[in-house]
């Protein structure tokens, strides 16, 4: 009997130890629990973010891509909490979206500035443009206005300054060369080169078409204070503006390692915006 009682005490003691260890292990596991953050992006090119994603693993952050094809989808998904962050737009696009949709989305960090360019397969300089020449520009509000401002910077037209960042073709106040401007979907501007004298093409579209913007554009948008509204950003909901995990993602992006990947993948056409315009 004594032996049985003694064995009983030992069994209970072992059970308590095992239970304590189990709780301790569970707690340790919870402490290192991975946090998944859903990031909305446009298209399939995630080379830069892949590098950031790998480095975030050591902080227990798993970056999960949610890919979209339409430029309005990532903001709608962020607003309805289908995703946690997005990274595809510049500040001016975000401001315009918030105004039109009554949302309250905010920038929490700068990523890159991708200068808009004027391209041609017929000319080497914008000064060679003849009277009545055909010109293609993007047809959406933000990129279309930006393209017209670029044509103005190149000395080809003048637009109404009252329109600020959003002039349209009807706001052209001077067109001495009588340029024939055609508005196309941004993705079509590179394909239109054979049909026009010059085309204003977004950096990403140009790179996808095989161009190196810094070498192939006959006129490239200056990276100065006027380019600030077009700095690409990481965006969150207002309520998450100070989220510590999200800011770890921003910090991981704004590094020299990311800078190297940006230079390699964009063929030097994208500029690390946090160095030129600040981190936010």
matplotlib code that plots the C-alpha trace (Angstrom):
import matplotlib.pyplot as plt

x = [0.0, 2.8, 4.4, 1.2, 0.6, 4.2, 3.8, 0.6, 2.4, 5.1, 2.5, 0.7, 4.0, 5.0, 1.6, 2.0, 5.5, 4.3, 1.3, 3.6, 6.0, 3.1, 1.9, 5.4, 5.9, 2.5, 3.4, 6.8, 5.0, 2.6, 5.4, 7.0, 3.7, 4.0, 1.9, 0.5, 0.1, -1.8, -0.3, -2.2, -0.1, -0.8, 0.5, 2.9, 6.2, 7.1, 10.9, 11.6, 9.0, 10.3, 13.6, 11.8, 9.5, 12.5, 14.0, 10.8, 10.6, 13.2, 10.7, 7.9, 6.1, 4.8, 4.0, 1.2, 0.6, -2.9, -2.6, -5.0, -5.3, -7.4, -6.0, -9.1, -9.3, -6.4, -7.8, -11.4, -10.0, -8.0, -11.0, -13.2, -10.4, -9.9, -6.2, -4.0, -1.7, -1.2, 1.7, 1.0, 0.1, 1.5, 0.3, -1.7, -3.6, -4.4, -5.6, -7.9, -9.2, -10.0, -11.8, -13.9, -14.8, -15.0, -12.3, -9.6, -6.5, -3.1, 0.5, 2.8, 6.0, 7.6, 8.9, 10.1, 9.7, 9.4, 9.8, 7.4, 9.1, 8.6, 9.6, 9.9, 11.1, 11.5, 13.1, 16.2, 15.1, 11.8, 13.2, 12.9, 9.1, 7.3, 4.2, 1.0, 2.8, 0.8, 1.3, 0.0, -0.7, -2.4, -6.1, -6.7, -7.0, -3.8, -1.4, -3.0, -2.5, 1.0, 1.7, 0.5, 2.6, 5.6, 4.9, 4.8, 8.2, 9.6, 8.5, 6.0, 2.7, 1.4, -1.6, -3.8, -1.9, -5.2, -5.7, -2.6, -1.9, -5.0, -5.0, -6.9, -6.4, -9.1, -6.9, -4.1, -3.6, -0.8, 0.0, 2.3, 3.1, -0.5, 0.2, -2.5, -2.9, -4.5, -5.5, -5.0, -5.1, -1.7, -0.9, -1.3, 1.0, 4.1, 2.4, 1.3, 4.8, 4.6, 1.6, 2.7, 5.7, 6.1, 4.4, 4.3, 4.8, 4.8, 8.1, 6.7, 5.0, 8.2, 10.4, 7.9, 8.2, 11.9, 13.0, 15.5, 14.0, 17.2, 18.7, 15.8, 13.5, 14.1, 12.8, 12.5, 10.5, 12.9, 13.1, 12.5, 9.9, 7.4, 7.6, 6.7, 3.0, 4.1, 6.2, 4.9, 3.8, 2.8, -0.8, -2.8, -6.2, -6.1, -6.9, -3.7, -1.4, 0.8, 0.6, 4.0, 4.1, 3.2, 6.0, 8.5, 7.5, 8.2, 11.6, 12.5, 11.6, 13.6, 17.1, 20.2, 19.4, 16.1, 17.8, 20.1, 17.1, 15.2, 18.2, 18.7, 15.0, 14.0, 17.1, 17.9, 14.6, 13.1, 14.6, 14.5, 12.1, 12.9, 16.4, 15.1, 11.8, 12.1, 10.8, 7.1]
y = [0.0, 2.4, 1.7, 2.4, 5.7, 6.7, 5.9, 7.9, 11.0, 10.6, 10.4, 13.5, 15.4, 14.4, 15.5, 18.9, 19.3, 18.3, 20.7, 23.5, 22.7, 22.6, 26.0, 27.4, 26.1, 27.4, 30.8, 30.8, 29.8, 32.7, 35.1, 34.2, 34.0, 35.2, 38.2, 38.2, 41.5, 41.7, 44.1, 45.2, 45.6, 46.1, 43.5, 40.6, 42.4, 42.1, 41.9, 44.8, 43.7, 40.1, 41.4, 43.3, 40.3, 38.0, 40.4, 40.9, 37.2, 37.7, 40.1, 37.5, 39.4, 37.5, 39.8, 38.4, 39.9, 40.6, 41.4, 43.6, 44.7, 47.8, 50.9, 51.6, 48.1, 48.3, 51.4, 50.0, 46.8, 48.8, 50.9, 47.8, 46.0, 43.2, 44.1, 45.9, 48.1, 48.9, 50.1, 51.1, 54.8, 58.3, 60.9, 62.8, 59.7, 59.0, 62.5, 62.4, 58.9, 60.1, 63.1, 61.2, 58.2, 59.9, 57.6, 58.4, 56.6, 57.9, 57.6, 56.1, 56.0, 57.0, 54.3, 55.5, 58.3, 57.0, 59.9, 60.2, 60.3, 61.3, 58.6, 58.3, 55.8, 58.6, 61.5, 62.0, 65.3, 67.0, 70.0, 67.9, 67.7, 69.0, 71.1, 69.1, 66.1, 63.4, 63.0, 60.2, 60.7, 58.7, 59.3, 59.1, 62.3, 62.1, 60.7, 62.8, 66.0, 65.0, 64.3, 67.7, 69.3, 67.4, 68.6, 72.1, 71.5, 70.3, 73.7, 72.2, 73.6, 75.8, 74.9, 76.9, 77.3, 77.5, 73.8, 73.0, 69.2, 68.3, 70.1, 68.5, 68.8, 71.6, 73.5, 74.0, 77.7, 77.6, 75.0, 76.8, 73.5, 72.6, 69.2, 66.6, 65.0, 61.6, 60.3, 56.5, 54.0, 54.3, 50.7, 51.5, 54.5, 52.4, 50.4, 53.6, 54.7, 53.5, 55.6, 58.9, 61.2, 61.1, 59.3, 60.2, 56.9, 56.0, 54.5, 51.1, 50.8, 51.9, 49.3, 46.6, 47.6, 47.1, 50.7, 52.1, 55.4, 57.2, 56.2, 55.9, 58.8, 61.9, 64.0, 62.8, 64.4, 66.3, 65.0, 68.2, 69.7, 69.7, 65.9, 65.6, 64.8, 61.9, 60.1, 56.5, 55.6, 52.8, 53.5, 52.5, 53.4, 56.5, 54.4, 52.4, 55.3, 54.6, 50.8, 49.6, 46.5, 48.5, 51.0, 48.1, 47.3, 50.9, 50.8, 47.5, 49.1, 52.3, 50.7, 50.5, 46.9, 47.9, 50.8, 48.3, 46.1, 49.2, 50.3, 46.8, 46.0, 49.5, 49.8, 53.0, 54.6, 54.7, 56.9, 55.9, 58.7, 58.5, 59.9, 62.8, 63.7, 62.3, 59.1, 60.1]
z = [0.0, 0.9, -2.4, -4.2, -2.4, -3.1, -6.8, -6.8, -5.4, -8.0, -10.8, -9.6, -9.3, -12.9, -14.1, -12.5, -14.0, -17.4, -17.2, -16.2, -19.0, -21.4, -20.3, -20.5, -24.1, -25.1, -23.8, -25.6, -28.8, -28.4, -27.8, -31.1, -33.0, -36.6, -37.6, -41.1, -42.8, -46.1, -48.6, -51.7, -54.9, -58.6, -61.0, -60.5, -60.1, -56.4, -56.7, -54.3, -51.8, -51.9, -50.5, -47.8, -47.1, -46.5, -44.0, -42.1, -41.2, -38.4, -36.7, -37.0, -39.7, -42.7, -45.6, -47.7, -51.2, -52.4, -56.1, -58.1, -61.7, -61.3, -59.7, -57.6, -56.1, -53.6, -51.9, -51.8, -50.2, -47.7, -46.7, -46.2, -44.2, -46.7, -46.6, -44.1, -46.3, -49.9, -52.0, -55.6, -55.7, -55.3, -52.9, -55.4, -56.5, -52.9, -52.2, -55.2, -54.2, -50.7, -52.0, -54.5, -52.2, -48.8, -47.4, -44.8, -46.0, -45.1, -46.1, -43.5, -45.6, -48.9, -51.3, -54.7, -57.2, -60.8, -63.2, -66.2, -69.5, -73.1, -75.6, -79.3, -81.9, -84.5, -82.6, -80.5, -79.0, -78.2, -80.2, -83.4, -83.0, -86.1, -86.3, -86.2, -84.7, -82.9, -79.2, -76.9, -73.2, -70.4, -70.2, -66.4, -64.3, -62.3, -65.0, -67.8, -65.9, -65.0, -68.6, -69.7, -67.1, -68.4, -71.9, -70.5, -68.7, -72.0, -73.6, -75.9, -74.5, -71.8, -69.5, -67.2, -63.9, -62.0, -62.7, -60.6, -60.8, -62.8, -66.2, -69.0, -72.8, -72.7, -70.3, -72.8, -73.2, -75.7, -78.4, -80.9, -82.7, -83.0, -81.5, -81.9, -78.4, -78.1, -74.7, -74.2, -71.3, -69.6, -70.5, -74.2, -74.4, -75.1, -77.8, -79.5, -80.3, -83.9, -84.5, -82.9, -82.9, -79.1, -76.2, -72.5, -70.7, -67.0, -65.7, -64.9, -68.3, -70.0, -68.2, -69.0, -72.7, -72.6, -72.1, -69.6, -68.8, -67.8, -71.2, -73.6, -72.7, -74.8, -71.9, -68.3, -65.5, -63.2, -59.6, -57.7, -55.4, -58.2, -58.2, -54.5, -55.2, -57.3, -54.7, -54.3, -50.8, -48.3, -47.3, -44.2, -42.7, -40.5, -37.4, -38.1, -38.8, -35.8, -35.9, -34.7, -36.9, -40.0, -39.2, -38.9, -42.5, -43.5, -41.7, -43.4, -46.8, -46.3, -46.2, -48.4, -49.2, -50.7, -52.5, -54.3, -55.4, -56.7, -58.7, -60.2, -61.0, -62.3, -64.4, -62.5, -63.4, -59.9, -57.2, -53.5, -52.4, -48.7, -49.5, -51.6, -50.0, -46.4, -44.9, -44.9]

ax = plt.figure().add_subplot(projection="3d")
ax.plot(x, y, z, "-o")
ax.set_aspect("equal")
plt.show()
